[in-house]
C-alpha cells in the first residue's frame, strides 16, 4: 500500500507545485487528474487512520468463588476468570498499571496479579484478614487495613517488604489517602471513627466520630473534604480534614424502603468534584449526589446488594459490584442510566479498572 501511495503522490504533485509530466504513452485529461487526486486522498486516509482505542480492562473480586473476573469494556463481557486465594475483597491496580493487587482475607495476604499475563505472580505480607488498602501517589507504599487485629500494615511495594504497623480502632476497613500524600484515613467499623494518620510519622493525629459502622472513605480531588459512609447509620459524613470535624451529612430516603435497608458503602466522585455516586447496599440502588448541595438528585436501580463502584478512566462509565445477584451493573455517567448487566462470579465485592 505504501508503494502505491508513493506512486500516486509522485504522479499528482511535484516539489515546485506543477503537475508532473505524463509518462510515455500517457494522455492527461482533467478527469484523469481528478481521479488520481481522489485516489491519492483515499489511500492516504486509509494509510493514516489510527487503530481503534484499546478497551479499558476491569477486574472484579468475587468473595465467595475465590476468583477475579476480567471484563473487557468494549464488549462488556468477561474474558477471563483468575483463581485467587480465599475471600478476595479489596482490589486495585498499582500506579503504573502493571499489576493488580487483591486482598485475600482468609489467606492473610495481598496477592499480586500480572496485568499482562493475568496470572497470580506474587504475594505481599499483610496482617490478618486484610480488607481494603490505599497506595501513595508514587505507588511505592501500600497501606492495608487488617480487620482482625485492628492495625494498618505499611508495605514497601518495590521491596515487597513489611515496614511496620499502625494501631487503629476495632475492625478497620475503609482506606484513603489525601492527594498530597500527607494524610492517610482509616475507618474502624466498631469504634465508629475515622482515624487521621500522618504518613511521615505514621501516627494518628485525630479521631473523628461518625455514624455507625463506617465502611469507606473518599477524599474530594481538591482535598477540601473527606466523605465517609456509615453502613448501619445510613449516612455519609462529610469531614473537614483540616479542622477534623464533621461539617455535614448526606442522608437518603427511598419511597417504599425501610431506613434499615439503606446502607451506604462504596463512594465514587467525579474528577471535577461535582457529582458523587454512592452504593446503598441492600437498597439495590446507587444514589447520585450533588456534591455542592449534598443532596440526592437521583436513585439508579442496579443489582442486588451493591458494594463498590469504579469509573472508567474517561469517566464515561461507572461499574458497580452487586454481591447477591452476582453481577456488575454498567452506568452511563452522563445519562445517569444503567445500560448493561454483566454476570460474574459469586458475591462480587470490589472492582478496579486499568488506569
N, C-alpha and C positions, 0 to 999 in steps of 0.2 A: 504493500500500500504506500510506503514511503517513497519508493521509486516512482510510482505512478503520480503521486502528489508533486514530486520534484519536476517531473517531465511536464505536467500540465502548467505548473508555475513558470517553467522556462519558456514555454510557448506563449504564455499570457503576458508576461512582464519582462522588460529589460531594465537594467540598472538606471538608464537615462530616462525611463518612463515611456519610451516609444515602443510600439509593438514589435516583436522580433520578426525577422524576415521569414517568409514561408520556406519550407524545405523544398527540395526538387520535386516537381510534380504536384505540389500542394497549391491549391487555389483558395485564396482567402475570400470569405464573404462576411458581411455584417452578421448574418445569422450564425455562421460558424464561430466567429469570435465570441458572440454572446453565449453560445453553447459551451465553449471551452471555459469561459469565466464562471459560469454557473456550476459546471462540473468541478472546477477547482475549489470553489467555495464550499460545495457539499463535501468533498473529500477532506478538506481541512477541518470542517466541523466534526466529521466522523473521527478524524485522527486525534483531535484535541479534546474531545468530550471526556470529562472526568468519570471515573468509575463511581458507581453508587456508594454513598457513605456507608461505612461499616456499622452494623447494628450494635446497639448497646446490649451488654450481656448482664442479666440479673441472676443473683444467687439467692436461693431461699432455703433457710434451715428448717427441717422437718423434725420436730421434737420427739415424736413417737416412733417414726420409722427409721430414725438414726441415719438420715440421708440429707444431702443438699441437692435441690433441683436447680438445674441450669436452664434459664429461659432466654430465648432469642427474641428481642423486642421488635424485630421486623416482622417475623411470622407469628409472634405471640404463642410460641409452642415450647414445650420442654424438650431440649435437645440432648440432655444427659442427666443421669442421676448418679451422684457420687456417694459412695458409702463412707460414713464417718463414724466417730465414736458415739458413746451413749448420751442421749438427751442434748442434742445441739440446739443452742438458742442464739445468743448474740453473734452477729456476723458482720464483717466489714472488709473492704479492700484495704490493703496497705496504700500509703500515699502515692507510691509510684505505679500502682495498678498491676504489679506483677504477681501478687499473692492475695488470697482471700483467707482471712483469719476467722475461725469459728470456735466459740466456747462450747466445749462438750462437758456439761456439768457433772455427769455421773462418772466421768473418767478423770475429773480434776485437772484438766489441761486445756490449752488453746491449740487446736490443730491448724496446720498451715497447708493450704491448697495452692498448688502452682496454677495460675490462671491460664497458662499456655497449654499445659498437658491435662488440666482439670483432674489432677490426682493429688492425694494427700502426700506431702513430701517431708513434713517435719512436725514437731510439736514444741510448744513453749511452756515453761514452768509457771503455773498459776497456783493459787491456793485452792481449797476445797470448794467445789460447786461454783465455778465461775459462771457469770450470767451475762453481764454487759461490760463493755470496755470502751476506752477512748484513747486516741493517739494524739501526740503533739503535732504541731503544724509541719515539722520537718520529717515526721514519720520515723523518728528514731526511738521514741519512748512510748511504751504501751502501759496504760493504767487499767487494771482489771478488778471489777467488783466480785468478791468471793462471798457468796451468800451465807455459807455455813460457818465461817469463822470471823465474821464481822471485820474484815480487812479489805484494803485495796492493795493489790500487788503491783509493784513497779518493775517493768521488764525492759531491758535493753534489746531492741529489735535487731540491731546489727550483730551484736554478740550472742543474741538469743539466750540471755542470762538474766536471772532474777536479781534485781538490785536491792530489794527490801520491801517492807510492808508498812502501810499506814493504818492505824487503828481507827475505825469509824463506828457508826451505830449498828444496831441489830438488823440483820438481813439487808445488807447493802445491795442495790441493784442499779438504779439509774446512774449514768456516767456522761458527763460532757465537759469540754474544756473551752475556755474563752478563746476568741480569735487571736489574741496576742500571746496565748500560751502560758500566761502567768497564773491563771486560776483554774483549778480543777474542781468540779462539783460532783459529789456523790449523794444519792438519796438513799436513806435507810427506811425500809418498809415498816418495821415495827417501832422504831424510835420516832417515826413521822417527822424526819428532819431532812433538810438539805445542808450538807456539810461543805463549807467553802475551804479549799485546801490550797495553800501557797505551793506552787510546783517547785520553787527553788529550795525552800526549806523542808518541803513535804510535811508541813504541819497544818493542822486545822486552825483557821483564823476566825471562823464564825460558824455558828449553827443556827439555822433559821427554821422555826417550827412551821409546818404546813399541815394540810388536812390529811386524813387517814390513808395510809398505805401509798406513799409516793413511789411511782414506778419508773418515771422517765423525766429527764431534764434536757432543755434545749435553749441555747443562747440565741438571741437575735444576732444577725450578722454585724450590726453596728455596736454590739457588746452592751447596749444600754439596759437590757432586761434579760432575765432568765425565767423561762416558763417551766413549771414543774407540775406534772399530772399526778393527781391523787385518786387511785382506783376506787377505794371504798368511800372516800369523802365526796367523790363525784364532781370534783372541781379541778381547775388548773390555776395554781397560784402564780402570780407574776411578782418577781423579786427584783428589787434594785440591787445590783451586785456591788455597788459602792457603799451604800448605806446598810446592806444586809438586812433588809426588811421587806415584808410583803406590801406591795403598793396597789394591788388589785387582784381580782379573780374573774375567771371565765366560768360561767355556770351554764347548765344545759337543761332543756325541758323539751321532751318529745311527746306529743299527744298520744295517749294510749299505752305509754310505757311507765312502769313504776320507777321511781327515783333510783331504787337499788339496782336496776338493770342498766343504768347509765354509768359505765365505769371507764373513764378516760385512761389511756395508756400512752401509745406512741404519738409523737408530735412531729410534723414536718412543716417547715416555714420557708416560703419562697425567698429567693435571694434579695428581693427588694424590701423584704420585711413587711409587706402589706397584707399577706394572707397566710393564715395557719390552717393546716389540716390535722384534725385530732381524731385518733381512733377511739371509739367508745365501747370497745369490748362486746359484751353480750347484747348491747343495744343494736348491734349489727349495722352500725352507721359510722360514717365519717362526718364530723362537724366541720363546716367551713367557717372560719372566724376572721372577721375584720380586725387586724392587729391594732389599729389606731383606736377603735371604739371598744375593743374587747367583747364584741357582740357576735353571736352566731348569725350568719346570714343564710345558711342553707344546711340541710342534712342530706347526705347521699347514702342510699341503701346499698350495702355491699354484702359479702358473705357472712357466715355465722362466726361470731366471737373474733372480731377483728383485733389484731395485736399491734402490728407495727407497719410503718409506711416508709417509702423511699421514692424520691424523684429520679427520673432520668436526668442526665447532666444538662440537657437543654430545657428542662422543666416543662416539656410538653405533656408528660405523663407522670402519674403517681401510682405506684403499685402498693397494694395492701395485702397483708397476710391474714387469712381467715382460718383460725385454728380448728373450729368444729366442722366446717364444711369442706375442709381440706383443699382449699383453692386460693387463688390470688385474683383480686379484682384490679382492673386497669381503669384508671380515671383520666379522662381528658381534662387537663388542668384549666385551660382557657374556657372550655364549655362547661366545666364543673359537672361532668356527666360520666357515669360508668359505661364503658364501651366494650368491655371484654371480661370474661372469666376464664382462668386457666387452672386446670386440675393439677395438683402437685402431690407431695407425699402426705403422710399422716401428721396432723397437728402442725401445720406451718406456723412458724413463730417470728423469725427475723428475716430481713431482706436487705440486700445491698446491690448496688448497680455500678458497673465499671466506670471509673472516672474518665 
